[in-house]
Amino acid sequence: MVKYELIIKRKALKELTGIPKVFRDKIESKIDALAYDPLIGDVKKLAGEEFMYRLRHGDYRVVFTIDFEAKRVVVLKVFCRSAGY
């Protein structure tokens, strides 16, 4: 299996640290799993965006892009659903 390069933007890391540890650990493991298969789990393509996706974990969302040619996943944002897109 080809592994994708996983890049987490500084803003996303900062947002992740603000999430309670109970949820953060599970979200981090789901983010790590994106490197092996970025379309597995509760992942949906965002409407109107060509390469942008969201991963759902409870009330939390992870927004990321996938570059299939370069085998790269870039995590852009991690937030609570109530904060909105």
N, C-alpha and C positions, 0 to 999 in steps of 0.2 A: 504494500500500500504506500502511495506517495504521500509524504507529510507536507502540509502547507506551512509556510513561514507565518508565524503569529506575531502581529505587531499590536500593541495596546497603546493608544495615544495617551499622553500625559493627563489630559482632561478626564479621560475614562478611568485612569488609575485613581485620580483624586476623587471622582464620584464613587468609585468602588470602595474606597476606604471609609466613606461616610455611611455605608450600609451596615446595619447591625451584623455582627459576626455570625450569628445563626444562619442568616441568608447568604452572607458574603462567601462563606466556604463553598457552598453548593454552586453559587454563580461562578466562582473562580474555576471549579472543576468543569463546569459546562463550557466556559470560555476555553480552557485547555483542550477540551475534546474537539473544538472547532478546527484545531490543527490537523486532526486525523480525518474528519469528515465534516465540512462546514455546513452541510445540509441535513444533518441528522438531528433528531429531536423536534422540538416545537419551534421550527424555523420557518419564517414566511418572508417572501419577497415583498418589499414595500412598494405600494402602488406609485407609479409615476417615476420611479427611480430604477435605472437599468441594472446596477450592480449592488444595490443596498438591500440589506436583510435585517430582520429582527429575530432575536431569540427570546423566548418567554420563559420566565421562572416565577410562578405565582404572580405577585403584583409588580415584579421587576422586569425590565426590558434591557436587552443589550442590542445596540444598533451597530452593525458592522458591514463592511464591504468585502467582496470576494473578487480577486483577480485570478481567474481560472488559468490563464496562460502563464502568469508568473508564479502560480501556486502560492498566493499570498492572501491572508485574511487580516484586515485592519479593523480593530475594535475602536469605534468612534465615541460611543456614549453608553453609559450605564445609569439607569434611573428608575424611579418608582413610577408606575403607570399613571398615577394621579398627577404627576408633574407634566405629563404629555410629551408629545413628540416635538 
